[in-house]
Amino acid sequence: MKKIVSLFFSFCLSSILLGQNDTACNLRISLLTCSPGQELYSTFGHSALRVRNNVAGTDVIYNYGTFYFDDPSFYSKFISGKLLYFVSIDSFQNFVYEYQHYQRGITEQVLNLSCTEKQKLLIALQENVKEENKYYKYDFILDNCTTRLRDIVFKNAGNSIITKNILEKKGTSFRNLIHNYLDKSYQYWSKLGIDILLGSPLDKKISNTESMFLPDYLLKGFDSTTISGNPLVAGKMEILKPAPGENKTPLFSPFEIFITLLLTIAALSFFKSAKTFLSIFDFILFFLAGSLGILILFMWFGTDHPECKNNFNLVWAVPFHFIAVFFIYKKRNWVKYYFLANSILLFLSLILWKWLPQEMNSALIPIVCLLLLRSYMRYKI
């Protein structure tokens, strides 16, 4: 009798498992990679997972890049690094319509997973989308809407996962990859802002897997990955073709603006008649440099952005300028020697520019030279 009961339960369990496998084998799971857009937030593209059930007739998108833009505290949370992103579900039709509207492309890679692996991946996605699990604190390079897809697929795709190298050269950093995108879209001012606010963590030499924080590199990574000797990608197709790029070169680049400013102020420094103008200019220049230094310190110590830490832009954007500038017109010895010390610091930073632990934006060199010039002139007054 016990043997019969045991066989009965074994049969029931097998039926359930077979049913699950049948359902899983009707699934078609694919990675969608969306091309970059015109706005800064869309410059790097986007990724999502598509899950299609041919039997049930469902076709849904799992998107880890959603957030509540209408939250009254959106900007304060974004700046402080406390903004929560979450995974959401949408129909494939709605997803395509949005990217069609913005004339952005979509490439699909169908994943070559077994029935068991599809089932595990689907269960993990459904678990993630639950209210108590769906929120996560977004990090631009370490934990974003693309890295989440990389991790969940690799975790549920079985063992023996091997990815060939997808990096163009050794020693590539996060900053190098970000620069590639910003340079292609001629966003030189955005590049300057990023280089000022994001510190040395962005210059870490990255691994093959870490490069997949960007959608295009996740696409390349999946194309170059095998599971137990079999390609991870079974097929690849273009769902939407991107519209021809309309990126325009800015009228003036940061370097052009700054070098013109440097040459103009350097020329005026030889004219006594420009003394009043230069005094006002010095106040503005050092006030802005000090304010920027305070902002860098705030982003370093006052926010949860790990990429803003250890920022060596403080060698020229000195926070103490914010205080010293209010004594600039008073003839005090300490002010005079303060600017002498600043001149020496700036001179050394220019000499060591290429050897600093952080890659500095070359457009800042004229600004550093300008600060050096005016610091020395304040010392000589």
Backbone torsions as a table, in degrees:
resi	resn	phi	psi	omega
1	MET	NA	-46.6	178.8
2	LYS	-59.1	-37.5	-179.4
3	LYS	-65.5	-39.0	179.4
4	ILE	-65.7	-43.7	179.4
5	VAL	-62.1	-43.0	179.5
6	SER	-61.9	-43.0	179.0
7	LEU	-64.9	-37.0	-179.9
8	PHE	-62.6	-47.5	-179.6
9	PHE	-67.4	-35.0	176.9
10	SER	-62.9	-40.4	179.4
11	PHE	-64.7	-43.0	-179.9
12	CYS	-63.0	-44.3	-179.7
13	LEU	-63.6	-41.9	179.1
14	SER	-63.4	-38.5	179.5
15	SER	-64.2	-41.2	179.8
16	ILE	-63.8	-46.6	-179.2
17	LEU	-64.1	-40.2	178.1
18	LEU	-64.1	-37.5	178.2
19	GLY	-63.8	-41.7	178.4
20	GLN	-65.1	-42.4	-179.9
21	ASN	-65.0	-38.2	177.1
22	ASP	-61.2	-43.0	178.5
23	THR	-63.1	-46.0	-178.7
24	ALA	-61.3	-38.4	-177.9
25	CYS	-71.9	-14.1	173.4
26	ASN	-88.0	-1.7	179.6
27	LEU	-86.1	145.6	173.5
28	ARG	-127.6	107.5	-175.8
29	ILE	-108.1	132.1	-177.0
30	SER	-144.0	155.0	175.5
31	LEU	-93.9	130.4	175.6
32	LEU	-106.3	127.4	178.1
33	THR	-116.6	122.0	-176.1
34	CYS	-102.1	138.3	-176.8
35	SER	-71.9	158.8	-180.0
36	PRO	-61.1	154.1	177.0
37	GLY	-108.2	-172.5	-176.5
38	GLN	-81.5	-29.4	-177.1
39	GLU	-81.1	157.8	-177.6
40	LEU	-59.3	-42.2	-176.9
41	TYR	-65.9	-19.3	-178.9
42	SER	-108.0	8.1	-176.5
43	THR	-60.4	-30.4	-173.4
44	PHE	-98.6	3.5	179.0
45	GLY	83.7	-167.1	-176.7
46	HIS	-155.4	157.8	178.0
47	SER	-133.6	151.2	176.1
48	ALA	-156.4	163.5	176.1
49	LEU	-107.5	135.5	177.0
50	ARG	-107.4	130.2	177.9
51	VAL	-123.2	115.1	-177.4
52	ARG	-116.5	127.1	177.8
53	ASN	-109.5	107.5	-175.1
54	ASN	-66.7	-31.4	-178.9
55	VAL	-77.4	-47.9	-179.0
56	ALA	-75.9	-17.0	179.8
57	GLY	75.5	25.1	179.5
58	THR	-103.0	150.4	-179.3
59	ASP	-149.6	97.1	-171.7
60	VAL	-122.7	160.1	179.6
61	ILE	-115.3	132.0	172.0
62	TYR	-102.2	114.5	-171.8
63	ASN	-119.7	116.7	-178.9
64	TYR	-92.4	9.1	-175.4
65	GLY	-109.7	29.6	-178.5
66	THR	-102.4	149.6	178.4
67	PHE	-155.8	165.3	-178.5
68	TYR	-90.6	98.4	-178.6
69	PHE	-71.4	-26.5	-178.0
70	ASP	-85.4	7.1	175.5
71	ASP	-64.7	126.6	-179.1
72	PRO	-56.4	-28.5	-179.1
73	SER	-99.7	21.0	-176.1
74	PHE	-55.2	-51.9	-173.9
75	TYR	-67.6	-39.5	179.5
76	SER	-66.6	-38.0	178.3
77	LYS	-69.2	-39.3	-179.7
78	PHE	-63.9	-46.7	-178.6
79	ILE	-65.7	-38.8	-177.1
80	SER	-82.3	-5.9	179.5
81	GLY	79.0	21.9	-178.1
82	LYS	-110.4	9.9	-179.2
83	LEU	-70.6	129.3	179.6
84	LEU	-93.2	127.2	169.6
85	TYR	-95.9	166.9	177.4
86	PHE	-152.3	160.5	177.5
87	VAL	-88.1	135.0	179.9
88	SER	-130.7	163.1	178.2
89	ILE	-115.3	135.6	176.4
90	ASP	-141.3	164.3	177.5
91	SER	-77.4	149.8	178.4
92	PHE	-60.2	-37.8	-179.3
93	GLN	-61.4	-45.1	179.0
94	ASN	-65.0	-39.8	-179.4
95	PHE	-61.1	-48.0	-179.1
96	VAL	-65.2	-39.4	-178.8
97	TYR	-60.4	-40.3	-179.4
98	GLU	-63.1	-44.8	-178.0
99	TYR	-74.9	-26.7	174.3
100	GLN	-67.4	-38.9	179.6
101	HIS	-61.9	-41.2	-178.6
102	TYR	-90.1	5.8	176.5
103	GLN	57.5	41.8	177.2
104	ARG	-108.3	148.9	-176.4
105	GLY	-85.3	158.5	175.4
106	ILE	-134.5	125.9	175.2
107	THR	-111.8	134.9	-178.6
108	GLU	-112.3	133.4	173.2
109	GLN	-119.5	112.1	178.6
110	VAL	-76.8	128.3	-175.3
111	LEU	-84.1	134.8	-178.1
112	ASN	-90.7	74.8	-176.5
113	LEU	-110.5	151.5	175.7
114	SER	-73.3	169.1	179.1
115	CYS	-59.6	-42.1	-179.9
116	THR	-64.9	-41.8	-179.8
117	GLU	-66.8	-38.7	175.6
118	LYS	-61.9	-43.1	-179.5
119	GLN	-63.0	-44.7	179.0
120	LYS	-62.1	-42.6	-179.2
121	LEU	-65.4	-42.6	179.1
122	LEU	-63.9	-42.2	178.3
123	ILE	-62.2	-41.3	179.2
124	ALA	-64.2	-40.6	178.1
125	LEU	-64.9	-43.5	179.9
126	GLN	-66.3	-32.6	177.0
127	GLU	-69.7	-40.3	179.6
128	ASN	-64.0	-33.5	-173.4
129	VAL	-80.8	-7.3	177.3
130	LYS	-63.8	148.8	-175.3
131	GLU	-53.9	-40.4	-176.1
132	GLU	-77.6	-10.5	-176.6
133	ASN	-117.5	-14.0	-165.8
134	LYS	-75.9	-19.6	-175.7
135	TYR	-88.5	144.3	173.9
136	TYR	-150.8	152.2	179.8
137	LYS	-83.4	113.8	-173.1
138	TYR	-68.3	135.3	172.0
139	ASP	-129.6	128.8	-169.8
140	PHE	-57.0	-39.0	-175.7
141	ILE	-113.7	-22.8	-174.0
142	LEU	-101.2	-29.7	-176.2
143	ASP	-149.7	85.9	-177.5
144	ASN	-129.3	-172.3	-174.8
145	CYS	-67.8	-15.1	177.2
146	THR	-94.6	-43.9	179.3
147	THR	-63.2	-31.6	178.0
148	ARG	-62.4	-38.6	178.7
149	LEU	-70.6	-42.2	176.4
150	ARG	-55.3	-48.0	-174.7
151	ASP	-68.6	-42.2	-175.4
152	ILE	-72.1	-33.3	177.4
153	VAL	-71.6	-48.6	-178.7
154	PHE	-64.0	-35.8	-178.7
155	LYS	-66.9	-32.1	-174.7
156	ASN	-108.3	10.5	-177.0
157	ALA	-98.6	12.6	178.4
158	GLY	89.5	-166.9	-176.6
159	ASN	-99.0	-177.9	177.2
160	SER	55.7	47.9	176.7
161	ILE	-88.5	122.6	-179.8
162	ILE	-127.9	127.9	177.7
163	THR	-118.9	123.7	176.8
164	LYS	-69.0	159.9	-179.4
165	ASN	-62.5	132.3	178.7
166	ILE	-117.6	2.8	180.0
167	LEU	-87.3	137.0	-175.7
168	GLU	-67.1	-33.8	-179.4
169	LYS	-149.3	159.2	179.3
170	LYS	-70.6	151.5	177.6
171	GLY	78.0	14.8	178.3
172	THR	-66.7	138.9	179.8
173	SER	-112.8	168.8	173.9
174	PHE	-56.8	-42.2	-178.1
175	ARG	-63.1	-39.3	178.7
176	ASN	-57.5	-45.6	-178.4
177	LEU	-67.8	-40.2	178.3
178	ILE	-63.6	-42.7	178.9
179	HIS	-59.6	-38.5	-179.4
180	ASN	-56.8	-44.1	-179.1
181	TYR	-69.3	-44.3	-177.5
182	LEU	-67.7	-35.3	178.0
183	ASP	-68.6	-39.3	180.0
184	LYS	-62.8	-33.6	-178.6
185	SER	-98.1	9.9	176.3
186	TYR	58.1	32.9	-179.9
187	GLN	-94.0	65.1	-174.9
188	TYR	-69.4	-33.3	179.0
189	TRP	-71.8	-38.5	175.7
190	SER	-65.3	-39.1	177.4
191	LYS	-60.9	-42.3	178.4
192	LEU	-63.0	-45.4	179.9
193	GLY	-61.4	-42.5	178.4
194	ILE	-63.7	-43.2	-178.6
195	ASP	-67.2	-27.6	178.1
196	ILE	-77.1	-41.8	-172.4
197	LEU	-89.0	-24.8	-178.5
198	LEU	-100.4	128.1	-171.1
199	GLY	-89.3	-157.6	-173.4
200	SER	-64.0	-23.4	176.1
201	PRO	-56.1	-25.1	179.9
202	LEU	-71.9	-14.4	-178.3
203	ASP	-97.0	10.1	176.6
204	LYS	-63.2	134.7	176.0
205	LYS	-72.9	122.1	-168.2
206	ILE	-99.3	158.8	177.4
207	SER	-89.5	172.8	177.2
208	ASN	-56.6	-46.8	-178.1
209	THR	-66.9	-40.1	-178.6
210	GLU	-65.4	-28.0	179.4
211	SER	-65.9	-16.2	-178.2
212	MET	-79.4	17.1	172.3
213	PHE	-74.8	-14.1	176.5
214	LEU	-102.9	137.9	-176.8
215	PRO	-52.8	-45.4	-178.6
216	ASP	-63.2	-33.7	-179.9
217	TYR	-78.3	-27.2	172.0
218	LEU	-67.8	-40.5	176.5
219	LEU	-60.0	-48.0	178.4
220	LYS	-62.6	-39.5	-180.0
221	GLY	-62.5	-45.1	179.0
222	PHE	-64.8	-39.0	177.6
223	ASP	-62.3	-28.0	-174.9
224	SER	-101.5	10.7	-175.5
225	THR	-106.0	140.0	172.6
226	THR	-121.8	149.1	175.4
227	ILE	-121.1	115.7	-175.8
228	SER	52.6	38.6	177.2
229	GLY	88.2	-10.1	-178.6
230	ASN	-101.0	142.8	179.3
231	PRO	-60.2	139.0	176.8
232	LEU	-69.0	-31.7	-178.2
233	VAL	-99.9	120.9	-179.8
234	ALA	-86.6	-29.0	-179.3
235	GLY	-162.0	155.0	-176.4
236	LYS	-139.7	135.1	-178.9
237	MET	-149.3	158.0	178.1
238	GLU	-99.2	114.8	179.8
239	ILE	-82.0	-45.2	177.0
240	LEU	-129.0	137.9	176.1
241	LYS	-94.4	131.2	-179.9
242	PRO	-69.2	148.8	175.8
243	ALA	-68.8	154.0	177.7
244	PRO	-54.9	139.4	-177.2
245	GLY	-61.1	139.2	178.1
246	GLU	-119.0	21.1	179.5
247	ASN	-64.9	131.7	-178.2
248	LYS	-112.2	139.1	175.5
249	THR	-66.7	130.9	178.9
250	PRO	-61.3	150.1	-178.0
251	LEU	-56.7	-42.8	177.9
252	PHE	-134.1	133.1	176.5
253	SER	-82.3	161.5	177.3
254	PRO	-55.2	-41.8	-178.6
255	PHE	-63.0	-40.9	-179.5
256	GLU	-64.8	-42.1	178.6
257	ILE	-64.4	-46.8	-174.7
258	PHE	-70.2	-37.6	-179.8
259	ILE	-69.7	-34.4	175.9
260	THR	-65.3	-42.5	178.5
261	LEU	-62.9	-43.9	-180.0
262	LEU	-60.1	-48.5	-177.7
263	LEU	-65.2	-37.3	179.7
264	THR	-65.9	-48.2	-179.0
265	ILE	-68.2	-36.0	177.5
266	ALA	-62.3	-40.6	178.8
267	ALA	-67.1	-42.5	-179.0
268	LEU	-66.6	-25.5	-178.2
269	SER	-63.8	-16.5	-179.9
270	PHE	-93.1	-1.3	-178.7
271	PHE	-108.8	121.9	178.8
272	LYS	-65.0	-28.9	-179.4
273	SER	-66.9	-16.3	-179.4
274	ALA	-94.5	9.4	-175.1
275	LYS	-58.5	-45.8	-179.0
276	THR	-64.4	-45.9	178.7
277	PHE	-59.2	-45.1	-178.1
278	LEU	-66.7	-32.4	176.8
279	SER	-63.4	-43.6	177.5
280	ILE	-66.6	-42.2	179.4
281	PHE	-60.8	-43.0	179.7
282	ASP	-60.1	-42.4	178.8
283	PHE	-59.4	-47.7	-179.2
284	ILE	-64.1	-45.3	-177.4
285	LEU	-59.6	-51.5	-176.4
286	PHE	-75.2	-28.2	174.9
287	PHE	-64.8	-45.0	179.2
288	LEU	-66.5	-41.3	178.9
289	ALA	-63.2	-42.1	178.3
290	GLY	-66.8	-39.9	178.5
291	SER	-63.3	-40.9	178.3
292	LEU	-64.8	-38.6	177.1
293	GLY	-62.1	-39.9	177.8
294	ILE	-65.0	-40.7	177.1
295	LEU	-61.4	-42.8	178.9
296	ILE	-61.8	-42.8	177.5
297	LEU	-62.8	-41.0	178.6
298	PHE	-62.7	-45.1	-179.9
299	MET	-64.8	-30.0	179.8
300	TRP	-75.1	-53.0	-172.2
301	PHE	-101.4	-20.0	-173.1
302	GLY	-103.5	2.8	-179.9
303	THR	-129.8	172.2	179.0
304	ASP	-97.9	16.1	179.5
305	HIS	-83.2	105.7	-178.9
306	PRO	-65.7	-24.9	-178.9
307	GLU	-72.4	-13.4	-178.5
308	CYS	-90.6	-1.1	-177.9
309	LYS	-82.5	162.6	176.6
310	ASN	50.8	53.8	-175.6
311	ASN	-95.2	112.7	-175.9
312	PHE	-83.3	2.8	171.7
313	ASN	-65.4	-11.5	177.4
314	LEU	-67.4	-12.4	178.7
315	VAL	-69.9	-22.5	176.8
316	TRP	-116.7	-31.6	176.1
317	ALA	-92.4	74.4	-172.9
318	VAL	-80.0	120.0	-177.8
319	PRO	-58.3	-29.5	-178.1
320	PHE	-65.0	-18.6	177.0
321	HIS	-59.0	-31.6	-177.3
322	PHE	-60.1	-31.3	178.9
323	ILE	-90.2	-46.3	-175.0
324	ALA	-61.1	-30.7	-175.2
325	VAL	-63.7	-24.9	-179.7
326	PHE	-79.1	-6.1	176.1
327	PHE	-111.4	10.2	-170.9
328	ILE	-64.2	-28.4	-178.2
329	TYR	-95.3	0.2	-179.7
330	LYS	-98.2	133.2	-175.8
331	LYS	-82.7	84.2	178.1
332	ARG	-122.9	138.4	-176.5
333	ASN	-59.4	-39.0	-176.6
334	TRP	-64.1	-32.9	177.6
335	VAL	-66.2	-44.0	179.2
336	LYS	-58.5	-47.8	-177.9
337	TYR	-77.6	-21.2	172.6
338	TYR	-61.8	-46.2	-179.5
339	PHE	-72.3	-27.7	173.5
340	LEU	-65.7	-45.7	178.6
341	ALA	-62.3	-39.7	178.5
342	ASN	-65.0	-37.3	177.3
343	SER	-60.5	-44.5	179.8
344	ILE	-63.9	-43.8	179.0
345	LEU	-60.0	-45.4	-179.0
346	LEU	-67.3	-38.5	178.5
347	PHE	-62.3	-44.5	178.9
348	LEU	-65.8	-38.7	-179.6
349	SER	-65.0	-35.0	177.1
350	LEU	-67.7	-40.8	178.4
351	ILE	-63.3	-40.8	-176.1
352	LEU	-95.5	12.9	-173.0
353	TRP	-50.2	-47.5	-176.3
354	LYS	-77.7	-12.0	-176.9
355	TRP	-109.5	4.5	175.9
356	LEU	-64.9	151.1	-178.0
357	PRO	-67.5	0.8	-179.0
358	GLN	-131.7	137.1	177.0
359	GLU	-73.6	117.4	-177.2
360	MET	-94.7	143.8	179.1
361	ASN	-69.1	126.3	-175.7
362	SER	-64.9	-22.0	178.6
363	ALA	-66.8	-14.7	-179.6
364	LEU	-83.3	-13.9	-177.6
365	ILE	-57.5	-45.6	176.8
366	PRO	-61.7	-33.7	178.9
367	ILE	-67.3	-43.0	178.6
368	VAL	-64.0	-40.6	177.3
369	CYS	-64.0	-38.1	178.9
370	LEU	-65.5	-44.1	177.4
371	LEU	-63.2	-38.6	177.6
372	LEU	-63.8	-47.1	179.9
373	LEU	-59.2	-49.6	-175.8
374	ARG	-73.9	-28.2	174.2
375	SER	-65.6	-44.7	179.9
376	TYR	-65.0	-39.9	179.5
377	MET	-67.0	-34.8	176.5
378	ARG	-67.1	-33.4	177.6
379	TYR	-68.6	-38.1	-175.7
380	LYS	-76.6	-19.8	-178.9
381	ILE	-63.7	NA	NA
